[in-house]
């Protein structure tokens, strides 16, 4: 290598190192990349779901997540002093990789909308990739989870696995959110009561909240000494079951007003009986 070529390589290396150093300095000063939180990275999705929130991201307040939460992040969304709702995101396995689902909820638990994607989104182009399209996402608007594929939500043709991942993600995000912030309707309730009825393996305690018309606005099942079979009777505690009671007025009947959980009829009946007992207590 002659002196001129060697000098050229030294000069090129010096320029590259200088450019890298300048970029590192800019990133350090601006906090780009290393300082970005999951909430900051999702701000674009949040602004789509909540275009009326306070500008510049000031309307998004992060919610602390419990250890082991299925949520990637959660936030309250406000416009001034008004609570517009909540934004959450979770990630499930799709057909070709992880699928992140970001959902916006109103304070009364309805979906404002969803966004689908994530940095690692790799669903098949023209099939699973359609989960990101507005035509699919619009099915979720104004609906209240839990949702079912093939009923409230129609699958993308040829992309059932991806479609199911999105639906499950929305349901999972909703259940985790309300476990953290509480059932929103409870704050609007005028009456609360509790009752305990023997289930399959032990006592099943319920707490209900009612509005002025006697309609159930919130239901919580199981606290201390809850012993129903894990994966079967324990499902009476899940949002997919308890949400069936919301908006209904006791007394209720299993099989007529409320469908039993498959394989857990005794546990399901115990919840219905406890709800009716709590209502009877309020009517005394």
Residue pairs with C-beta under 8 A, 6 or more apart in sequence:
26 32
27 33
27 34
37 62
37 73
38 72
38 73
38 89
39 46
39 60
39 62
39 73
39 75
40 57
42 72
42 73
42 87
42 89
42 102
43 57
43 60
45 87
45 89
45 102
45 115
46 53
46 60
46 75
46 77
46 87
46 102
46 104
47 53
48 113
48 115
49 87
49 102
49 103
49 104
49 112
49 113
49 114
49 115
50 59
50 60
50 77
50 84
50 85
50 87
50 104
50 112
52 79
52 84
53 59
53 60
53 77
53 78
53 79
53 84
54 78
54 79
54 80
59 77
59 78
59 79
59 84
60 75
60 76
60 77
60 87
61 75
61 76
61 77
61 78
62 73
62 74
62 75
63 74
63 75
63 76
63 86
63 180
63 181
65 71
65 73
65 74
65 180
66 180
69 176
69 180
70 90
70 172
70 173
70 176
71 88
71 89
71 90
71 173
71 176
71 177
72 89
72 90
72 91
72 100
73 88
73 89
74 86
74 87
74 88
74 89
74 176
74 177
74 180
75 86
75 87
75 88
76 83
76 86
77 83
77 84
77 85
77 86
77 87
77 104
78 84
83 107
84 106
84 107
85 104
85 105
85 106
85 107
85 112
86 104
86 105
86 107
86 177
86 181
87 102
87 103
87 104
87 105
88 102
88 103
88 105
88 173
88 174
88 176
88 177
89 100
89 101
89 102
89 103
89 173
90 100
90 101
90 169
90 172
90 173
90 176
91 98
91 99
91 100
91 101
91 118
91 169
92 98
92 99
92 101
92 165
92 168
92 169
92 172
93 99
93 165
94 121
94 123
94 128
94 131
94 161
94 162
94 165
95 123
95 124
95 128
95 159
95 161
95 162
95 165
96 122
96 123
96 124
96 128
97 120
97 121
97 122
97 123
98 118
98 120
98 121
99 116
99 117
99 118
99 121
99 123
99 131
99 162
99 165
99 166
99 169
100 116
100 117
100 118
100 119
100 120
100 121
100 169
101 114
101 115
101 116
101 165
101 166
101 169
101 170
101 173
102 114
102 115
102 116
103 111
103 113
103 114
103 115
103 140
103 169
103 170
103 173
103 174
104 111
104 112
104 113
104 114
105 111
105 112
105 174
105 177
106 112
107 184
108 184
108 185
109 144
109 145
109 174
109 178
109 183
109 184
109 185
110 142
110 143
110 144
111 140
111 141
111 142
111 143
111 144
111 145
111 170
112 141
113 137
113 138
113 140
113 141
114 137
114 140
114 166
114 170
115 132
115 137
116 131
116 132
116 136
116 137
116 166
117 132
121 132
123 129
123 131
123 159
123 162
124 159
124 162
127 156
127 158
127 159
127 162
128 156
128 159
128 161
128 162
130 136
130 156
130 159
131 137
131 156
131 159
131 162
131 163
131 165
131 166
136 156
136 163
136 166
139 152
139 153
139 154
140 147
140 153
140 170
143 152
143 153
144 243
145 170
145 171
145 174
145 175
145 239
145 243
146 171
146 174
146 175
146 239
146 240
146 243
147 153
147 167
147 170
147 171
148 167
149 155
149 160
149 163
149 164
149 167
153 163
153 167
155 163
155 164
156 162
156 163
171 239
171 240
174 239
175 238
175 239
175 240
178 184
178 239
183 209
183 217
183 218
183 219
183 220
185 209
185 217
185 218
185 246
186 192
186 209
186 217
186 218
188 211
188 217
189 209
189 210
189 211
189 217
189 218
190 210
190 211
190 212
191 209
191 210
191 282
192 207
192 208
192 209
192 210
193 207
193 208
193 210
193 278
193 279
193 281
193 282
194 205
194 206
194 207
194 208
194 278
195 205
195 206
195 274
195 275
195 277
195 278
195 281
196 203
196 204
196 205
196 206
196 274
197 203
197 204
197 270
197 271
197 273
197 274
197 277
198 204
198 270
199 227
199 228
199 233
199 236
199 266
199 267
199 270
199 271
200 228
200 229
200 233
200 264
200 266
200 267
200 270
201 227
201 228
201 229
201 233
202 225
202 226
202 227
202 228
203 225
203 226
204 221
204 222
204 226
204 228
204 236
204 267
204 270
204 271
204 274
205 221
205 222
205 223
205 224
205 225
205 226
205 274
206 219
206 220
206 221
206 222
206 271
206 274
206 275
206 278
207 218
207 219
207 220
207 278
208 216
208 218
208 219
208 245
208 250
208 275
208 278
208 279
209 216
209 217
209 218
209 219
210 216
210 217
210 279
210 282
211 217
213 249
214 249
214 250
214 279
215 247
215 248
215 249
216 245
216 246
216 247
216 248
216 249
216 250
216 275
217 246
218 246
219 242
219 245
219 246
219 275
220 242
221 236
221 237
221 241
221 242
221 271
222 228
222 234
222 236
222 237
226 234
226 237
228 234
228 236
228 264
228 267
229 264
229 267
232 261
232 263
232 264
232 267
233 261
233 264
233 266
233 267
234 267
235 241
235 261
235 264
235 267
236 242
236 261
236 264
236 267
236 268
236 270
236 271
241 261
241 268
241 271
244 258
244 259
245 252
245 258
245 275
248 257
248 258
250 275
250 276
250 278
250 279
251 276
251 279
251 280
252 258
252 272
252 275
252 276
253 272
254 260
254 265
254 268
254 269
254 272
257 272
258 268
258 271
258 272
260 268
260 269
261 267
261 268
